[in-house]
Amino acid sequence: GEITIGSTKLGKMSPKKLVSYRRNHLGYVFQMYNLIPNLTVRENIEVGAYLSKKPLDVDELLNTLGLWEQRTAIGRAIVKNPDILLCDEPTGALDYQTSKEILKLIETVNHKYGSTVIMVTHNDAIRLMATLVVKFRDGVVRKAYRNKAPVGAEELEW
């Protein structure tokens, strides 16, 4: 298949153009944070800002997020002001309450900054937040549908 985002066909890009596209349009939130241990919270977020042509204000972002590790990882990803925020199991290593806080934070980022959020998760309850749900098994799309009435993060239970 092909991956097309907007009018951009990613499969037809040279490796150099693909790197540039990822740098300018995507933000990443990893399950295991991947923070730089000898940098402060602010410095870890500024790493993302250095990669962007249109970064968000770091002070405003720090205030919005009220930070610690996973929030720092989210801050580093969104300070770039990405068109798409890719989240790989952002709640996978967290307890229930913290997971809900992170989902609320991602929801806030989506609403406040307008980033499209693509989230990979094994937590089936999170699908209730999505406007589009795609279920995979063994690398094959098994089901795809639009959620007619997405719920807020605070309403989720699992």
C-alpha positions in Angstrom: 0.0 0.0 0.0 0.9 3.7 0.1 1.0 6.2 2.8 -0.3 9.6 1.9 -0.7 12.4 4.4 -2.6 15.3 2.9 -1.2 15.5 -0.6 2.2 14.1 0.3 3.1 10.6 -0.8 5.7 9.3 1.6 6.6 6.2 -0.3 7.9 8.3 -3.2 10.2 10.4 -1.1 14.0 10.1 -1.1 15.5 9.1 2.3 16.7 12.7 2.8 13.2 14.2 2.0 11.6 11.6 4.3 13.9 12.6 7.2 13.0 16.3 6.5 9.3 15.4 6.5 9.5 13.6 9.8 11.5 16.4 11.3 9.1 19.1 10.2 5.7 17.4 10.5 5.8 14.6 13.1 6.2 14.4 16.9 6.9 11.2 18.8 5.9 10.0 22.3 7.5 6.7 23.2 6.4 4.3 25.9 9.9 4.3 27.6 10.3 8.1 27.3 13.8 8.1 25.6 14.7 11.3 27.5 18.3 12.5 27.6 19.3 11.7 31.2 21.9 14.5 31.7 19.5 17.2 30.5 16.9 19.0 32.6 13.2 18.9 31.8 13.4 22.2 30.0 16.5 21.1 28.0 14.9 17.8 27.0 11.9 19.8 25.6 14.2 22.3 24.0 15.7 19.4 22.0 12.4 19.2 20.2 12.3 22.9 19.7 15.7 22.9 18.0 14.2 20.6 15.4 11.4 22.9 14.4 10.9 25.9 12.2 7.9 26.9 14.2 8.3 25.8 17.8 5.8 26.6 20.5 6.9 28.8 23.4 8.7 26.5 25.9 7.6 28.4 29.0 3.9 28.3 28.0 4.3 24.6 27.2 5.9 23.9 30.6 3.0 25.7 32.3 0.4 23.7 30.3 2.0 20.4 31.0 2.9 20.5 34.7 5.9 18.2 34.1 7.5 14.9 34.9 9.0 12.1 32.7 6.2 11.1 30.4 5.0 14.7 30.3 8.5 15.8 29.5 8.5 13.3 26.6 5.2 14.7 25.4 6.5 18.2 25.7 9.6 17.4 23.7 7.4 15.9 21.0 4.8 18.7 20.8 7.1 21.7 21.2 8.0 21.2 17.5 4.3 22.1 16.9 3.9 18.9 14.8 1.1 18.3 12.4 0.9 14.7 13.6 1.7 13.4 17.1 2.6 9.7 17.1 2.1 8.1 20.5 3.5 4.6 21.0 1.8 3.1 24.1 2.0 6.4 26.0 0.2 4.8 29.0 1.8 1.4 28.8 4.2 1.8 31.7 1.9 3.9 33.9 -0.6 3.2 36.7 -4.3 3.8 36.1 -4.6 7.4 37.5 -1.4 8.6 35.8 -2.6 6.9 32.5 -5.8 8.9 32.6 -3.9 12.1 33.3 -1.6 11.5 30.3 -4.6 10.7 28.1 -6.2 14.0 29.2 -3.0 15.8 28.5 -2.8 14.3 25.0 -6.5 15.3 24.5 -5.7 18.9 25.6 -2.7 19.0 23.2 -5.0 17.9 20.4 -7.6 20.6 21.2 -5.2 23.4 22.1 -2.5 23.0 19.4 -4.5 21.2 16.7 -2.0 18.3 16.2 -3.6 15.1 14.8 -2.9 12.3 17.3 -2.1 8.8 16.1 -1.9 6.4 19.1 -0.9 2.8 19.2 -2.2 1.0 22.3 -3.2 -2.4 23.6 -5.7 -0.7 26.0 -9.0 -1.2 24.2 -10.8 1.4 26.3 -8.8 4.2 24.7 -10.5 3.6 21.3 -13.5 5.4 22.8 -11.6 8.7 22.6 -10.8 8.3 18.9 -12.6 9.7 15.9 -11.1 6.9 13.8 -10.3 3.4 15.1 -8.1 0.9 13.1 -7.6 -2.5 14.6 -4.6 -4.6 13.5 -3.8 -8.3 14.0 -0.5 -9.8 12.8 0.2 -6.7 10.7 -3.2 -6.8 8.9 -6.1 -4.3 9.3 -8.9 -6.3 10.7 -11.4 -3.5 11.3 -11.6 0.3 10.7 -14.4 2.6 11.6 -15.3 6.1 12.6 -16.4 6.6 16.2 -19.6 8.7 16.0 -19.4 9.9 19.6 -15.9 10.1 21.0 -15.7 10.5 24.8 -13.2 12.6 26.8 -10.3 11.0 28.6 -11.9 11.6 32.0 -14.9 9.5 31.0 -12.8 6.4 30.2 -12.9 3.3 32.5 -10.9 0.1 32.3 
